[in-house]
Structures are given as C-alpha cells and as structure tokens.
Amino acid sequence: MADSLTLDRATGRRIVTFIVGAGMAAAAFLTVQHFFAANFPESIYKGSFCDINAFFNCNGSAYSAIAHFHGVPMGYWGLVLGLLVCLEALFPSRSFEKTIKGLIFLNALGVLALLGYSLFVLKSLCLLCSGYYLFSFIAVFLYWKFGIPGFPFPSLKQLAVIGPLALAGAYGFHLFYVAKQDAQVGGVSARAVKEYYSLEKSPNPSFISPFMVVQSTERFEDAPIRVIEYADFLCPDCLFMYEQLNRLKAEFAGKINIAFQFFPLEAKCNTIVEKDRHPGACDLSYIAAKDPANFAAIYNEIFSHFEEAKDPKWRADLARKYGVESALTDPAVKDLVGRIIATGAEFEKTSSQYAHGIRSTPTLIVNNRMIIGTLPYAQLRAIFESLLAESNKTGDKRFLENWVEFQPKKKK
C-alpha cells in the first residue's frame, strides 16, 4: 500500500521504524534509570559527582524542577511512546499509524521545549536525553516523509485504550517514587550509616581552608560534626550538595563546622585538571577568597544564582558589589586558593582513572572519612546524627541499632 510508513509491502521501512522506536524507548529508559540513581542512591559508594563536563551533564537534568511530576519521571512518557512506535511497526494498521503519527508530532513539540529549557535555563545538555531527542527527530522525519499524508487525526478508540494504560503505569512510578523517598529515612539511611563507619580513616588536609560555610567553634576540630568540602562553584552536583548542607547546617546549628576547600575544575588555576570543565570557576574562587568576612555571603550568592554565575559579566558585577574587583589579579589571593587546591593531591586514589588525589567534586571529608559525590539529605542527616550521638557519649551502637532493619530470628 502506497503512502504509508508501515503498511508498505517492503519491510525495510517497518524495520527502520522499529529500530527508531526501540532507540527512543532505550534512551528514555536510561534517563528514568539515571533519575532514580541520582536522586535516590542505594549506597554511599554510588553518590553522583561531577566528573565529565559542565555542559554535557545529566545530573543537571536529573535534579531540575521539571525532572518529574509527582514522582513520574519525564522520561517515562518517552518510554511509552517509544514502545508504541515499536508496536505499530510490528502490528501496522492505517488507524494505528495515524495515531502514532499524531503522538510523534506532539512529542516533537515537547522535545523542542525540553531542549530549549536545557540550553537556555539549565545551560547544560544531558547525553541520555540527547539520544532520545535524536531518535524523536528521526521519527518525525519518517512519519512526515513516508507516513500517511494529511493531518494526523488519532483514533479516539485507540487513545481510550492507550491513555488509561499509560496513566496506570505513571501511577505505578508515582508509588515507586514515594517508596524510594520512604526508604531514604529507613533501610537505605541505615546502610549509609554502616557504610560510612566502614570507610577507612582519612587525614585532614595539611591546610584546612579558613573559609567557613558555617563555624560553630573557634577551632575547626572542636565541633562534633566536621565537614571539609572540596567543591567547585560551577559544578551542578556541588549545587545539589549545597542545598543538602544548607538544610543540615540549620538543623545542626552550633554543632557543625563546614570548611569550603576550593577545587575548581578548571585548568586555569587547578593543574590537576586536564581540561577546562567549568570555565569561570577559578575567577569565582578568587572573588570568594578575597575577603574572608564576605565569604559566606558570596558563597550563598553564587550558588543561589548558579546559572548567572557562568556569565563573566555577572561575575564582574559580583566582584564590584562586594568591593573585591582586585581579586582576579591579586597574587596573594591566587597563592591562597592555589595552596588550598594543592591539598587535593595529598589523598589516596579517589578516581579509577588516576593514581592518587581528589579528582572530582563534590568530595567531602566528614570527621576524617571521605565521601565522594552527592548523597540525599536523609542519608547525610543520618550520618550526622550518628556522629552527634557518638560525640555525646550516648553510644553510637544504640543509635545504629535504631536504624538497623529488624530481622526476626529463625525458629529452630
């Protein structure tokens, strides 16, 4: 039959259509998988960290405001459409092709909107999402070029079947999301605490940054909870960590010290970094380090305007606002930031690609144990509570027992 993508006698177009649909489904599935892995890591060893590129970074999408709607990841709808394209290639009919063509064109509008949001709002691009975008555009071309001509009026009967099934699947994802949230304050947090105490002890860097995010005691070592945060102002995962620590520093007020250890992933000031992953991160470090009295305010302002901070003009305005324009050329400031950065090389291997040293951000040293990458609020809170209980001599064992999942004894 002529003028049809999947009803043509030649099977070549159907095979190509199936491959494109499978590509859409596979890319969408990977985005869904990454969304849950980034937001709900099952282990302290699987925290997400910024180790690729500031622009090509999937974590920015996973943590964004539109990553999900009531727990249903955006990628779920792409997964459904990809499977429908595959189904239409396997069981073609004229009405089914019209329905899928209509959904494909509607999906293209959504893809363009998401692409624009990524480029102009997040200023980053998820490689997994890009795979879905690519297959979606190929699908548009196939259905436009070879599909049934004319405006695609979907079959109401088919939509009446597809719609409820898709919504049922979405509700399932909502329940799964809720279960994941609940698990963070139960068994998963218990595991995080156990894994934290199983980590080998790490020494503090030879030089602890004098730039404190929060300072509860005069001496850094005197606080029950001590965090040394190796971070980059332009790292999306550091933004996520900033938000977690912001909540925790208020909750553990008077009991926590957080030292910000500058570690911009930019070769301009960090010789450990091979490429300029975050251009402008060095300048932000210099601006924040110029005047210790203004550090906390500048630190908060940078992370509160994360996207704007990537703009050189915004950085110049920030320096003028706090009267630190000379920071970018001040040798003393550059030497101080360089001294802090250099401490990253003092540690053992923290990346499979390199022999030794801190290589990614964020990396936390919490009471002499190193955590690489991000962790959700509930897991960090559980670790902080255990440290506080330990310092109060109330017995960390009793605390840990409260988090251990109960397993009834087997009957003899």
C-alpha positions as CSV (number, residue, x, y, z in Angstrom):
1,M,0.0,0.0,0.0
2,A,1.4,3.4,-1.0
3,D,1.7,6.5,1.1
4,S,2.3,4.6,4.3
5,L,5.3,4.1,6.5
6,T,4.5,0.7,7.9
7,L,1.9,-0.7,5.5
8,D,4.2,-0.6,2.6
9,R,4.9,-4.0,1.1
10,A,8.6,-3.6,1.6
11,T,9.6,-4.5,5.2
12,G,12.6,-2.1,5.2
13,R,10.6,0.9,6.5
14,R,9.0,-1.2,9.2
15,I,12.4,-2.4,10.4
16,V,13.7,1.1,10.4
17,T,10.6,2.3,12.3
18,F,11.0,-0.4,14.9
19,I,14.7,0.5,15.4
20,V,13.9,4.1,15.9
21,G,11.1,3.3,18.4
22,A,13.5,0.9,20.2
23,G,16.1,3.7,20.3
24,M,13.5,6.1,21.8
25,A,12.5,3.6,24.4
26,A,16.1,2.7,25.3
27,A,17.2,6.3,25.7
28,A,14.1,7.1,27.7
29,F,14.6,4.1,29.9
30,L,18.2,5.2,30.6
31,T,17.0,8.7,31.6
32,V,14.5,7.2,34.0
33,Q,17.1,4.9,35.5
34,H,19.6,7.8,35.9
35,F,16.9,10.0,37.5
36,F,16.3,7.4,40.3
37,A,20.1,6.6,40.6
38,A,20.9,10.3,41.0
39,N,18.2,11.2,43.4
40,F,18.0,8.0,45.4
41,P,21.4,6.3,45.5
42,E,21.2,2.9,47.2
43,S,24.7,3.1,48.6
44,I,27.2,5.7,49.9
45,Y,29.6,4.4,47.2
46,K,27.2,5.3,44.4
47,G,26.8,9.0,45.1
48,S,26.7,11.2,42.0
49,F,29.6,13.5,41.3
50,C,30.7,16.0,38.6
51,D,33.4,14.3,36.7
52,I,32.6,14.8,33.0
53,N,31.7,18.3,31.8
54,A,29.8,21.3,32.9
55,F,27.7,21.4,29.7
56,F,27.3,17.7,29.0
57,N,26.0,16.7,32.4
58,C,23.0,14.5,33.0
59,N,22.8,15.3,36.7
60,G,21.6,18.9,36.0
61,S,18.6,17.4,34.3
62,A,18.0,14.8,37.0
63,Y,17.9,17.5,39.7
64,S,15.9,20.0,37.7
65,A,12.5,21.3,38.6
66,I,10.9,19.5,35.6
67,A,12.7,16.2,36.0
68,H,9.5,14.7,37.3
69,F,5.9,15.4,38.0
70,H,4.6,13.9,41.3
71,G,7.3,11.3,41.1
72,V,6.7,10.4,37.5
73,P,10.0,11.0,35.6
74,M,9.7,12.9,32.4
75,G,11.4,10.0,30.6
76,Y,8.5,7.7,31.3
77,W,6.4,9.3,28.7
78,G,9.2,8.9,26.1
79,L,9.5,5.3,27.1
80,V,5.7,4.8,26.5
81,L,5.9,6.5,23.1
82,G,8.9,4.5,22.0
83,L,7.2,1.2,22.8
84,L,4.1,2.3,20.9
85,V,6.2,3.1,17.8
86,C,7.7,-0.4,18.1
87,L,4.2,-1.9,18.5
88,E,3.0,0.0,15.4
89,A,5.9,-1.4,13.4
90,L,5.1,-4.9,14.5
91,F,1.3,-4.7,14.1
92,P,0.6,-1.9,11.5
93,S,-2.8,-0.6,10.6
94,R,-3.9,2.6,8.9
95,S,-5.6,4.0,12.0
96,F,-2.8,3.0,14.3
97,E,-0.2,4.7,12.1
98,K,-2.3,7.9,12.2
99,T,-2.5,7.8,16.0
100,I,1.2,7.3,16.3
101,K,2.0,10.0,13.8
102,G,-0.1,12.4,15.8
103,L,1.7,11.5,19.0
104,I,5.1,11.7,17.3
105,F,4.4,15.3,16.2
106,L,3.1,16.2,19.6
107,N,6.2,14.6,21.1
108,A,8.4,16.7,18.8
109,L,6.9,19.9,20.3
110,G,7.7,18.7,23.8
111,V,11.2,17.7,22.8
112,L,11.8,21.2,21.4
113,A,10.6,22.7,24.6
114,L,12.8,20.5,26.7
115,L,15.8,21.1,24.5
116,G,15.2,24.9,24.9
117,Y,14.9,24.5,28.7
118,S,18.1,22.6,28.9
119,L,20.1,25.0,26.7
120,F,18.7,28.3,27.9
121,V,17.7,27.6,31.5
122,L,19.9,24.8,32.7
123,K,22.7,25.7,30.3
124,S,23.6,22.1,30.1
125,L,22.7,19.1,28.0
126,C,22.0,15.5,29.1
127,L,23.6,13.0,26.8
128,L,20.9,10.4,27.6
129,C,18.2,13.0,26.8
130,S,20.0,13.9,23.6
131,G,19.8,10.3,22.4
132,Y,16.0,10.5,22.9
133,Y,15.9,13.9,21.1
134,L,17.8,12.4,18.1
135,F,15.6,9.4,17.7
136,S,12.5,11.6,18.1
137,F,13.5,13.8,15.3
138,I,14.3,10.8,13.1
139,A,10.8,9.5,13.9
140,V,9.3,12.9,12.9
141,F,11.1,12.7,9.5
142,L,10.0,9.1,8.9
143,Y,6.3,9.8,9.6
144,W,6.3,13.1,7.7
145,K,8.2,11.8,4.7
146,F,6.7,8.3,4.3
147,G,3.7,8.3,6.6
148,I,0.0,8.6,5.7
149,P,-0.4,12.1,4.3
150,G,-2.6,14.8,5.8
151,F,-3.2,16.0,9.3
152,P,-2.8,13.0,11.8
153,F,-6.2,12.6,13.5
154,P,-5.6,10.0,16.2
155,S,-8.2,7.3,16.7
156,L,-10.3,8.1,19.8
157,K,-10.8,4.3,20.4
158,Q,-7.1,3.7,20.5
159,L,-6.4,6.7,22.7
160,A,-9.1,5.4,25.0
161,V,-7.0,2.3,25.5
162,I,-3.6,3.8,25.4
163,G,-4.4,6.7,27.8
164,P,-5.6,4.6,30.8
165,L,-2.8,2.1,30.4
166,A,-0.2,4.9,30.3
167,L,-1.8,6.6,33.3
168,A,-1.8,3.3,35.2
169,G,2.0,3.0,34.5
170,A,2.5,6.6,35.6
171,Y,0.7,5.9,38.9
172,G,3.0,2.9,39.4
173,F,6.0,5.1,39.0
174,H,4.5,7.6,41.5
175,L,4.2,4.8,44.0
176,F,7.7,3.7,43.3
177,Y,8.9,7.3,43.9
178,V,7.1,7.5,47.2
179,A,8.6,4.2,48.2
180,K,12.1,5.4,47.3
181,Q,11.5,8.5,49.5
182,D,10.3,6.4,52.4
183,A,13.3,4.1,52.0
184,Q,15.7,7.0,52.4
185,V,14.7,7.5,56.0
186,G,14.7,3.8,56.8
187,G,16.8,1.0,55.5
188,V,18.8,3.0,52.9
189,S,19.9,5.5,55.6
190,A,20.8,2.7,57.9
191,R,23.0,1.2,55.2
192,A,24.6,4.7,54.6
193,V,25.5,5.0,58.3
194,K,27.0,1.5,58.3
195,E,28.9,2.1,55.1
196,Y,30.2,5.4,56.4
197,Y,31.7,3.8,59.5
198,S,33.2,1.1,57.3
199,L,35.2,3.7,55.4
200,E,38.9,4.0,56.1
201,K,40.0,7.0,58.1
202,S,41.3,9.8,56.1
203,P,43.6,12.5,57.4
204,N,42.6,16.1,57.2
205,P,44.4,18.1,54.5
206,S,47.6,19.7,55.6
207,F,45.9,23.1,55.2
208,I,42.3,23.4,56.1
209,S,40.6,26.3,54.3
210,P,40.0,29.3,56.5
211,F,36.8,30.0,54.5
212,M,34.0,28.6,56.6
213,V,30.5,28.0,55.3
214,V,29.4,27.7,59.0
215,Q,31.6,27.9,62.1
216,S,30.3,26.7,65.5
217,T,33.5,26.6,67.4
218,E,36.7,28.7,67.3
219,R,38.8,25.7,66.4
220,F,37.6,23.6,63.5
221,E,38.5,20.3,65.3
222,D,36.3,21.1,68.3
223,A,32.9,20.7,66.6
224,P,31.1,17.3,66.9
225,I,30.5,17.4,63.1
226,R,33.3,18.5,60.9
227,V,33.0,18.7,57.1
228,I,35.7,19.6,54.7
229,E,34.0,20.2,51.4
230,Y,36.1,20.0,48.2
231,A,33.8,21.8,45.7
232,D,33.5,23.8,42.5
233,F,31.2,26.8,42.3
234,L,30.0,25.8,38.8
235,C,29.5,22.1,39.4
236,P,25.8,21.0,39.2
237,D,26.4,18.3,41.8
238,C,28.0,20.8,44.1
239,L,24.8,22.9,43.8
240,F,22.8,19.8,44.9
241,M,25.2,19.3,47.8
242,Y,24.9,23.0,48.7
243,E,21.2,22.5,49.1
244,Q,21.6,19.5,51.3
245,L,24.2,21.1,53.5
246,N,22.1,24.3,53.7
247,R,19.3,22.3,55.4
248,L,21.7,20.4,57.6
249,K,23.7,23.4,58.9
250,A,20.5,24.9,60.2
251,E,19.3,21.7,61.8
252,F,22.7,21.0,63.5
253,A,23.3,24.7,64.4
254,G,26.1,25.1,67.0
255,K,27.4,21.6,66.4
256,I,28.8,21.7,62.9
257,N,31.8,23.3,61.1
258,I,32.0,23.3,57.3
259,A,35.2,24.4,55.6
260,F,35.0,25.2,51.9
261,Q,38.1,23.7,50.2
262,F,38.3,25.4,46.8
263,F,38.7,22.9,44.0
264,P,37.6,24.5,40.7
265,L,37.6,22.0,37.8
266,E,39.4,24.5,35.5
267,A,43.0,24.2,34.4
268,K,43.5,27.9,34.7
269,C,44.1,27.5,38.4
270,N,44.0,23.8,39.1
271,T,46.8,21.9,37.5
272,I,45.3,18.5,38.4
273,V,42.5,19.1,35.9
274,E,43.3,18.2,32.3
275,K,40.5,20.2,30.7
276,D,38.6,23.4,31.4
277,R,35.4,21.7,32.5
278,H,34.0,24.7,34.3
279,P,35.3,28.0,32.7
280,G,34.9,30.8,35.3
281,A,35.2,28.6,38.3
282,C,38.7,29.9,39.1
283,D,37.5,33.5,38.9
284,L,34.7,32.7,41.3
285,S,37.1,31.1,43.7
286,Y,39.3,34.3,43.7
287,I,36.3,36.5,44.2
288,A,35.1,34.4,47.2
289,A,38.6,34.2,48.7
290,K,39.5,37.9,48.6
291,D,37.7,39.0,51.8
292,P,37.1,36.3,54.4
293,A,34.5,38.5,56.1
294,N,32.4,38.4,52.9
295,F,33.0,34.7,52.0
296,A,29.7,33.3,53.4
297,A,27.6,35.9,51.7
298,I,29.4,35.4,48.3
299,Y,29.3,31.6,48.7
300,N,25.5,31.8,49.1
301,E,25.0,34.3,46.4
302,I,27.0,32.3,43.8
303,F,25.0,29.1,44.5
304,S,21.7,31.0,44.6
305,H,22.5,32.3,41.1
306,F,24.1,29.2,39.8
307,E,23.3,29.8,36.1
308,E,24.1,33.5,36.2
309,A,27.5,32.8,37.7
310,K,28.6,31.2,34.4
311,D,28.4,34.7,32.8
312,P,31.6,36.8,33.0
313,K,29.6,40.0,33.3
314,W,27.7,38.6,36.3
315,R,30.9,37.7,38.0
316,A,32.3,41.1,37.4
317,D,29.2,42.7,38.9
318,L,29.5,40.3,41.9
319,A,33.1,41.5,42.5
320,R,32.0,45.1,42.3
321,K,29.1,44.5,44.7
322,Y,31.5,43.3,47.4
323,G,34.4,45.6,46.5
324,V,36.8,42.8,45.5
325,E,37.5,43.7,41.9
326,S,41.2,43.3,42.5
327,A,40.7,39.6,43.4
328,L,41.3,38.4,39.9
329,T,44.8,39.9,39.8
330,D,45.8,39.7,43.4
331,P,48.9,37.4,43.8
332,A,48.1,36.7,47.5
333,V,44.6,35.6,46.7
334,K,45.8,33.3,43.9
335,D,48.5,31.8,46.1
336,L,46.0,31.1,48.8
337,V,43.5,29.5,46.5
338,G,46.3,27.5,44.9
339,R,47.5,26.3,48.3
340,I,44.0,25.0,49.1
341,I,43.7,23.3,45.7
342,A,47.0,21.6,46.1
343,T,45.9,19.8,49.2
344,G,43.7,17.6,47.0
345,A,46.9,15.7,45.8
346,E,47.6,14.6,49.4
347,F,45.0,11.9,49.4
348,E,45.0,8.4,48.1
349,K,43.4,7.3,44.9
350,T,39.8,8.7,44.5
351,S,39.3,8.0,40.8
352,S,39.7,4.9,38.8
353,Q,41.4,7.0,36.1
354,Y,44.2,8.4,38.2
355,A,46.8,7.1,40.7
356,H,46.0,9.4,43.6
357,G,44.4,12.6,44.7
358,I,41.0,14.1,44.7
359,R,39.7,14.4,41.1
360,S,36.0,15.1,41.3
361,T,33.6,17.4,43.1
362,P,31.9,17.3,45.5
363,T,34.2,15.3,47.8
364,L,33.5,15.6,51.5
365,I,35.8,14.6,54.4
366,V,33.3,14.2,57.3
367,N,35.0,13.6,60.6
368,N,38.0,12.1,58.8
369,R,36.1,9.8,56.5
370,M,35.8,10.6,52.8
371,I,32.6,10.6,50.9
372,I,32.9,11.1,47.1
373,G,29.9,12.5,45.3
374,T,26.4,13.6,46.5
375,L,24.1,12.0,49.0
376,P,20.4,12.7,49.7
377,Y,19.5,14.8,52.7
378,A,18.1,11.8,54.6
379,Q,21.4,9.9,54.3
380,L,23.6,12.8,55.3
381,R,21.3,13.6,58.2
382,A,21.5,10.0,59.5
383,I,25.4,10.2,59.3
384,F,25.4,13.5,61.1
385,E,23.1,12.2,63.8
386,S,25.3,9.2,64.4
387,L,28.4,11.5,64.8
388,L,26.5,13.7,67.2
389,A,25.4,10.7,69.3
390,E,29.0,9.4,69.3
391,S,30.3,12.8,70.5
392,N,27.7,13.0,73.2
393,K,28.9,9.6,74.6
394,T,25.4,8.3,74.3
395,G,26.7,5.3,72.4
396,D,26.8,5.2,68.7
397,K,25.8,1.5,68.9
398,R,22.5,2.4,70.3
399,F,22.0,4.9,67.5
400,L,22.9,2.4,64.9
401,E,20.5,-0.2,66.3
402,N,17.7,2.2,65.8
403,W,18.5,2.3,62.1
404,V,19.1,-1.5,61.6
405,E,16.3,-3.2,59.7
406,F,14.6,-5.7,62.0
407,Q,15.1,-9.3,61.0
408,P,13.2,-11.9,63.1
409,K,15.1,-14.9,64.4
410,K,14.5,-18.1,62.7
411,K,12.6,-20.7,64.6
412,K,14.6,-23.8,65.5
